[in-house]
């Protein structure tokens, strides 16, 4: 049996990074700004989240609170975990959070509904993303920005010229990836990480 961190590591490296599900995941991990904590008891979530929020801004961009003992026995448990995550949100002042769960539905009707499918983590997990990082990545509509295109990746250049929001572009790319790789293959891959 693997540990929660081993399972999460496989999910990050062999799925999120390997299939380019999140264009920022590898950089975040390699820069040391990804923090992962295994939380054994649900009642410890607030203390863990507050400890993450207390960390210096430049030390963490994304935190994963992994709950190996949380229920993972079907869609109802996934919905309960989403509610658990939603209950945490009002307590956070510097981070946004979203639930990942192995039993989230496989709904590929459109790009936004498919997001739940790719959030099928090996263990129920709360992803916390620093609000200032999201704002910087998304940009603002406050005036004109001068940029040096030679310092941007192809993805960043495409983002500048695209009228779609960052979330829309990532969701569309992920749905294309799911169709390219095959939903059944993705399903099997995600299931393997749970072992």
C-alpha positions as CSV (number, residue, x, y, z in Angstrom):
1,X,0.0,0.0,0.0
2,X,1.3,3.4,-0.9
3,X,1.3,6.5,1.3
4,X,-0.9,9.5,0.7
5,X,2.1,11.6,-0.4
6,X,3.3,8.8,-2.8
7,X,-0.2,8.6,-4.4
8,X,-0.4,12.4,-4.6
9,X,3.1,12.6,-6.1
10,X,2.1,10.1,-8.9
11,X,-1.1,12.1,-9.6
12,X,0.9,15.3,-9.9
13,X,3.8,14.0,-12.0
14,X,2.1,11.3,-14.1
15,X,-1.2,13.1,-14.7
16,X,-1.2,16.8,-14.0
17,X,2.3,17.5,-15.3
18,X,2.7,14.7,-17.8
19,X,-0.6,15.7,-19.6
20,X,-0.1,19.4,-19.0
21,X,-3.4,19.6,-17.1
22,X,-2.2,22.7,-15.3
23,X,0.4,24.8,-17.1
24,X,1.9,26.1,-13.7
25,X,2.0,22.8,-11.7
26,X,5.6,21.8,-12.6
27,X,7.1,25.2,-12.1
28,X,5.3,25.5,-8.7
29,X,6.5,22.1,-7.5
30,X,10.1,22.6,-8.8
31,X,10.4,26.1,-7.3
32,X,9.5,24.6,-3.9
33,X,6.3,26.6,-3.6
34,X,4.0,23.6,-3.4
35,X,3.2,22.6,0.1
36,X,1.5,19.3,0.9
37,X,0.2,18.2,4.2
38,X,-1.5,15.0,5.1
39,X,-4.4,15.7,7.5
40,X,-5.5,12.6,9.4
41,X,-8.6,14.2,11.0
42,X,-11.2,16.4,9.4
43,X,-11.4,18.6,12.5
44,X,-7.8,19.6,12.0
45,X,-8.5,21.3,8.6
46,X,-8.8,24.9,10.0
47,X,-5.6,24.7,12.0
48,X,-3.8,23.3,8.9
49,X,-5.2,26.0,6.6
50,X,-4.3,28.7,9.1
51,X,-0.8,27.4,9.3
52,X,-0.6,27.6,5.5
53,X,-2.0,31.1,5.5
54,X,0.6,32.2,8.1
55,X,3.5,31.1,5.8
56,X,5.4,33.9,4.1
57,X,4.0,34.9,0.7
58,X,7.1,33.9,-1.2
59,X,7.2,30.4,0.4
60,X,3.9,28.9,-0.9
61,X,1.8,29.4,-3.9
62,X,-0.3,26.2,-3.8
63,X,-1.0,24.0,-0.8
64,X,-2.6,20.6,-0.9
65,X,-4.3,19.3,2.2
66,X,-4.7,15.5,1.7
67,X,-7.3,13.7,3.7
68,X,-6.6,9.9,3.4
69,X,-9.2,9.0,6.0
70,X,-12.1,11.0,4.4
71,X,-14.9,9.0,2.8
72,X,-14.3,8.0,-0.8
73,X,-17.1,5.6,-1.6
74,X,-19.1,7.3,-4.4
75,X,-20.5,10.5,-5.7
76,X,-22.3,11.3,-2.4
77,X,-19.0,11.3,-0.5
78,X,-17.5,13.5,-3.2
79,X,-20.4,16.0,-2.7
80,X,-19.9,15.8,1.1
81,X,-16.2,16.6,0.7
82,X,-17.1,19.6,-1.6
83,X,-19.3,20.9,1.1
84,X,-16.6,20.4,3.7
85,X,-14.3,22.5,1.4
86,X,-17.0,25.1,1.0
87,X,-17.3,25.4,4.7
88,X,-13.6,26.2,4.9
89,X,-13.7,29.1,2.4
90,X,-15.0,31.8,4.7
91,X,-12.1,31.2,7.1
92,X,-9.5,31.8,4.4
93,X,-8.3,35.4,3.8
94,X,-5.3,34.9,1.5
95,X,-6.1,31.7,-0.4
96,X,-8.9,30.3,-2.5
97,X,-9.7,26.6,-2.2
98,X,-11.3,23.8,-4.2
99,X,-12.1,20.2,-3.6
100,X,-10.4,17.3,-5.4
101,X,-11.9,13.8,-4.8
102,X,-11.5,10.3,-6.3
103,X,-15.3,10.0,-6.9
104,X,-16.0,13.3,-8.7
105,X,-18.2,12.6,-11.7
106,X,-17.1,11.8,-15.2
107,X,-19.1,14.5,-17.0
108,X,-17.6,15.5,-20.3
109,X,-20.6,17.4,-21.7
110,X,-18.5,20.6,-21.8
111,X,-15.1,21.9,-20.7
112,X,-16.2,23.3,-17.4
113,X,-18.1,20.2,-16.4
114,X,-15.1,18.1,-17.3
115,X,-13.0,19.9,-14.7
116,X,-14.4,17.7,-12.0
117,X,-13.2,14.6,-13.9
118,X,-9.6,15.8,-13.8
119,X,-9.9,16.7,-10.2
120,X,-10.2,13.0,-9.3
121,X,-7.2,12.9,-6.9
122,X,-6.2,9.6,-5.3
123,X,-7.4,10.9,-1.9
124,X,-9.8,13.6,-1.0
125,X,-7.8,16.8,-1.2
126,X,-8.3,20.5,-0.7
127,X,-6.2,22.6,-3.0
128,X,-5.4,26.0,-1.7
129,X,-4.1,28.6,-4.2
130,X,-2.8,32.0,-3.0
131,X,-5.2,34.7,-4.1
132,X,-2.3,37.0,-5.1
133,X,-0.9,34.3,-7.4
134,X,-4.2,33.8,-9.1
135,X,-4.6,37.5,-9.6
136,X,-1.1,37.8,-11.1
137,X,-1.7,34.8,-13.4
138,X,-5.1,36.0,-14.5
139,X,-4.0,39.6,-14.9
140,X,-6.3,42.6,-14.6
141,X,-8.1,44.9,-17.0
142,X,-6.6,48.0,-15.4
143,X,-5.0,49.8,-18.3
144,X,-2.4,48.7,-20.8
145,X,0.5,46.5,-20.0
146,X,3.8,46.5,-21.8
147,X,5.2,43.0,-22.3
148,X,8.3,41.5,-23.8
149,X,7.1,38.6,-26.0
150,X,10.6,37.1,-26.1
151,X,10.2,36.3,-22.3
152,X,6.9,34.5,-22.7
153,X,6.2,30.9,-23.4
154,X,3.9,29.9,-26.3
155,X,1.1,29.3,-23.8
156,X,1.5,32.8,-22.4
157,X,1.6,34.3,-25.9
158,X,-1.6,32.5,-26.8
159,X,-3.2,33.7,-23.6
160,X,-2.5,37.3,-24.5
161,X,-4.2,37.0,-27.9
162,X,-7.1,34.9,-26.8
163,X,-10.4,36.5,-25.8
164,X,-11.1,33.6,-23.5
165,X,-10.4,33.8,-19.7
166,X,-7.5,31.8,-18.3
167,X,-10.0,29.3,-16.7
168,X,-11.8,28.9,-20.0
169,X,-8.5,28.3,-21.9
170,X,-7.3,25.7,-19.4
171,X,-10.6,24.0,-19.3
172,X,-10.8,23.8,-23.1
173,X,-7.2,22.5,-23.3
174,X,-8.0,19.9,-20.6
175,X,-11.1,18.6,-22.4
176,X,-9.1,18.3,-25.6
177,X,-6.5,16.3,-23.7
178,X,-9.2,14.0,-22.3
179,X,-10.5,13.4,-25.8
180,X,-7.0,12.9,-27.2
181,X,-5.9,10.5,-24.5
182,X,-9.4,8.9,-24.3
183,X,-11.7,9.2,-21.3
184,X,-11.4,5.5,-20.5
185,X,-7.6,5.6,-20.5
186,X,-7.7,8.7,-18.2
187,X,-10.2,6.9,-15.9
188,X,-7.9,3.9,-15.6
189,X,-4.9,6.1,-15.0
190,X,-6.6,8.0,-12.2
191,X,-7.9,4.8,-10.7
192,X,-4.3,3.4,-10.6
193,X,-3.2,6.2,-8.4
194,X,-5.5,5.1,-5.7
195,X,-3.7,1.9,-5.0
